[in-house]
Amino acid sequence: MKKSTVDWPAAMKPLIKKYEKAKHPLEAKNLYEMLVMVVLSAQTTDVLINQLAPALFKAVPTMAALAKVQPEDLYPYISKVRSFGNKAKWLVQIASVLKKDSAIPLTMDELVSLPGIGRKSANVIKRFAKAKAEGIVVDVHVLRVAPRLGIVKDDKPDKMEKEMMAILPETEWDAGMCMSFLGREICRPEPLCESCLMNKVCAYYQKLKAG
């Protein structure tokens, strides 16, 4: 793919305006719940995590409560989640380190130092907390949407994030989550290109039109 000639900071503004206030599909009520749900959601649908969350959080409503259980105690609540054994272990380890909700960190370095939390998860947690962005969310939807648009060509999450951070100003780093929303609603595996607000700058759509 040749280098894009699109002014991406300008092109992203309508997308960000549309989705910047949209809530993450994980239906967390507070920061503790979001952290737990983000860890559980890796390679698992948000729908499933939302379904199991009420029973899970009734059993362990706070970080302090989570710190008092063994990983096996979580199994009845999360057994439908992919890699639930590892995730239960990570959550209990996180709780044993933090001990209380108010100790949940909001810097990238501190978040990714916790087991089960990578850059994508940390970016999602920080966005929920309205903390200053230190990166760009790159999830499974962004991995599809960003190369289609043509803003990046790399298909590795870390490299893709780094590329977009170099292209977009910090004030537009919410573009990742906004692309994720676009990917869920419009830019699906079978995209609804005609109704996409980004089709004028989208490399995929322009190629489609050119036939």
DOVOVEX-827186 format. One record per residue: residue in one letter; x, z, y of N, C-alpha, C in turn. Coordinates in steps of 0.2 Angstrom, whole numbers, plus 2048, in hexadecimal, padded with zeros to 3 digits. Layout:
BEGIN
aXZYXZYXZY ...
//
This chain:
BEGIN
m8048007FA800800800804800806 k8037FB80B8077FB811805801815 k80A80381A80980881E802807823 s7FE80C8237F880C8277F980B82E t7F58078317F68068397F080A83C v7ED80E8397E781183C7EA81783F d7E78198457E881F8497E4825846 w7E78288417E482D83D7E1833840 p7E58368457E383B8497DC83A84C a7DB83384F7D58318527D083084D a7D282C8487CD82A8427CA83083F m7CD83683E7CB83C83B7C684083F k7C683F8457C28438497BA843847 p7B783D8467B083D8447AF84183E l7B38408397B38448327B384B833 i7B884D8377B98558387B385783C k7B08548417AB8568457A5857840 k7A485283B79E85383779E859832 y7A485A8307A585F82A7A986682C e7AB8668327B086C8347AC873833 k7A58738347A287983379E87A82D a79F87582879C8768227A087B81D k79B87F81A79E8848167A088280F h7A688580C7A88838067A3883801 p7A387F7FC79D87F7F779D8857F2 l7A38897F27A388F7EF79F8947F3 e79A8977F079689C7F47988A37F5 a79E8A47F87A18AB7F879E8AE7FE k79C8B57FD7998B980379F8BC807 n7A58BC8057AA8C08087B18BD806 l7B68BF8097BD8BD8077BF8BE800 y7BE8C47FE7BF8C67F77BC8C17F2 e7B58C07F37B28BC7EF7B58B57EF m7B78B27F57BA8AC7F57C08AB7F2 l7C48B07F27CB8B07EF7CA8B07E7 v7C58B47E57C48B47DD7C18AD7DB m7BC8AB7DF7B98A57DD7BE89F7DD v7C289F7E27C78997E37CC8997DD v7CE89F7DB7D28A07D57CF89D7CE l7C889F7CE7C489D7C87C38967C8 s7C28937CE7C088C7CE7C58867CD a7CB8887CC7D08837CA7CE87F7C3 q7CD8797C47CB8757BE7C48777BB t7C087A7BF7B987C7BD7B587A7C3 t7AE8787C27AA8767C77A887C7CC d7A787B7D27A58807D779E8827D5 v79A87E7D27938807D07938857CA l7988857C579888A7C079A8907C3 i79F8907C87A28967CB79C89A7CF n7988967D27938997D678E89C7D1 q78D8997CB78889C7C778A8A27C4 l7908A37C27938A97BF7958AF7C4 a7958AD7CB7988B27D07938B87D0 p78D8B77D17898BE7D278A8C37CD a78A8C17C678B8C67C17928C97C1 l7978C47C379E8C77C379F8CC7C9 f79C8CA7CF79D8CE7D47998D57D4 k7948D57D07908DB7CF7958E07CB a7998DD7C679D8E17C27A38E37C6 v7A68DE7CA7AC8E07CE7AB8DE7D5 p7A88E27D97A68E07E07AB8E07E5 t7B18E37E47B68E47E87BD8E37E5 m7C28E27E97C98E17E67CB8E87E3 a7C88EE7E67CA8F47E37C78F57DC a7C18F27DB7BD8F27D57C18EE7D0 l7C38E87D27C78E37CE7CD8E67CB a7D08EA7D07D78ED7CE7D68F27C8 k7D08F57C77CF8FA7C27CE8F77BB v7CD8F17BA7CB8EE7B47D18EA7B0 q7D08E97AA7D48E57A67D28DD7A6 p7D78D97A57D48D27A57CF8D07A0 e7CF8D479A7CA8D37957C38D5797 d7C38D979C7BC8DC79F7B98D67A3 l7BC8D17A57B98CC7A97B78C67A4 y7B98C679E7B78C079A7B08BF799 p7AC8C47987A48C37987A18BF79E y7A58C07A37A28BD7A97A58B67AB i7AB8B47A87AE8AE7AA7B08AA7A4 s7AD8AB79E7AF8A87987AE8A0798 k7A989E79C7A889779D7AD8937A1 v7B18977A57B68947A97BC8927A6 r7BF88C7A87C58897A47CB88E7A5 s7CF88F7A07D48947A07D389B7A3 f7CD89D7A17CA8A47A37CF8A97A2 g7D38A979C7D78AE79A7DD8AF79F n7E08AA7A17E58AA7A67E28AC7AD k7DC8A97AF7D98AB7B57D88B27B6 a7D58B57B07D38BC7B07DA8C07B2 k7DF8BE7AE7E68C27AF7E88C17B6 w7E88BB7B97EA8BA7C07E68BF7C5 l7DF8BF7C47DB8C37C87DC8CA7C8 v7DD8CD7C27DF8D47C27E68D57C5 q7EB8D17C47F18D17C77F18D17CE i7ED8CD7D17EC8CD7D87E98D37DB a7E48D67D77E18DC7D97E68E27D9 s7EA8E27D47EF8E77D37F48E77D9 v7F58E17DC7FA8E17E17F68E37E8 l7F08E07E97ED8E17EF7E98E77F0 k7E68E97EB7E28EF7EA7DC8F07EE k7DB8ED7F47D58ED7F87D48E77FC d7CE8E57FD7CC8DF8017D08DE807 s7D18E380B7D48E28117DB8E0811 a7DE8E180B7E58DF80A7E68D8808 i7E08D48087E18CD8067E58C980C p7EB8C680A7EF8C380F7EC8BC811 l7EE8BA8177EB8B481A7F18AF81C t7F78B081A7FC8AB81B7FD8A7815 m7FF8A181680189D8108068A080B d80B8A380E8118A580A80E8AB805 e80A8B08088088B58058038B3800 l7FE8AF8017F98AD7FD7FC8A97F6 v8018A57F88038A17F28088A57EE s80A8AB7F080E8B07EC80A8B37E7 l8038B37E87FE8B67E37FD8B27DD p7FD8B47D77FC8B07D17F58AC7D1 g7F58A67CF7EF8A27CF7ED89F7D5 i7F18A07DB7F089D7E17F58987E3 g7F48927E47F888D7E77F688B7EE r7F98867F07F88847F77F18827F9 k7EE87E7F47E787C7F57E28827F5 s7E38877F17DF88D7F17E08917F7 a7E68917F97E88957FF7E5892805 n7E588B8067E288880B7DA88980C v7D78898067D088B8057CE892808 i7D28968057D189D8077D289E80E k7D789B8117D989C8187D389981D r7D189381A7CB89081E7C589481E f7C38978187BE89C8187BE8A281D a7C58A481D7C68AA8227C78A8829 k7C68A282A7C889F8317CE8A1834 a7D38A182F7DA8A28317DE89C833 k7E389C8377E68968397E9892833 a7E788C8347E988782E7F188782E e7F38878277FA8868267FB880821 g7F687C8207F687781C7F087381B i7EF86E8177E986A8167E786B80F v7E086C80E7DE86C8087DE866804 v7E18667FE7E18607FA7DE8627F3 d7D88607F27D58617EC7D385B7E8 v7D085B7E37CE8557DF7CB8507E3 h7C78527E87C384D7EC7C88497F1 v7CC84D7F47D184B7F97D68467F5 l7D88487EF7DC8437EB7D983C7EA r7D383C7EA7CF8357EA7CE8327F0 v7CC8367F57CA8347FC7D0831800 a7D58358017DB8348057DE82D804 p7E082C7FD7E38257FC7DE81F7FD r7D88217FC7D381B7FD7D381A805 l7D281F8097D281E8107D981A812 g7DE81C80F7E58198117E981D815 i7E78238167EB82881A7F182A817 v7F182A8107F782C80C7F7827806 k7FD8268037FD8237FD7FF8277F7 d80282D7F88048317F27FE8347EF d7FF8357E87FA8387E47FB83F7E2 k8018427E48038487E280084D7E8 p7FC8527E67F98577EB7FE8597F0 d80485C7EE80985F7F380C85A7F8 k80D8547F581084F7F980B84C7FE m80584B7FB7FF8497FF7FE84D805 e7FE8548047FD85980980285880E k80885880C80E85781180D851815 e80C84C81280B84581680584681B m8008498197FA84981E7FC84E824 m80085482280285882780685582C a80A85082A80E84C82F80A847833 i8058458308018408347FC843839 l7F98488377F484B83B7F685283F p7F48538457F68598487F285F845 e7F58658467F386B8437EC86C845 t7E986A84B7E286B84C7DE867848 e7E08628447DC85E83F7DE85F838 w7E18658377E28668307DC86882B d7D786982E7D186A82B7CE863828 a7D285E8297D08578267D085781F g7D485B81C7D485C8147CD85E812 m7CB8648147C48668127BF861814 c7BF85E8197BA85981B7BA853817 m7C08518157C184B8107BE84E809 s7BE8548077BC8578017B4856801 f7B18588077AA8578087A8850807 l7AB84C80B7AA84580A7AA842803 g7AF8457FF7B08427F87AA8457F4 r7A784B7F67A284D7F279B8497F3 e79A8477FA7948447FC79483D7FC i79983A7FE7998337FF79F82F7FB c7A58317FC7AB82E7F97AC8307F2 r7A782F7EE7A78327E77AB82D7E3 p7AB82E7DC7AF8297D87AC8227D9 e7A58227D97A181C7DB79F81D7E2 p7A381A7E77A281C7EE79C8197F1 l79981C7F679381A7FA796817801 c79A81280079E80F80679A80E80C e79480B80B79080881178E80E815 s78D81481278A81981679081E818 c79681C81879C82081979E820821 l79F8258247A182582B7A882382C m7AC8228277B38218277B4819825 n7AF8168237B080F8217B480A825 k7B380B82C7B78078307BE807830 v7C180D82E7C880E82D7CB80E826 c7C680E8217C880F81A7CB809817 a7D18098147D48048117D080180B y7CE8068077CA8048017C4800803 y7C08018087BA7FE80B7BC7F780E q7C17F78127C37F18147C57EC80F k7C97EE80A7CB7EA8047C57E7801 l7C07EC8007B97EA7FD7B67E4800 k7B67E58077B27E080B7B67D980B a7BC7DA80B7C07D480B7BF7D0804 g7BD7D37FF7BB7D07F97C07CF7F4 
//
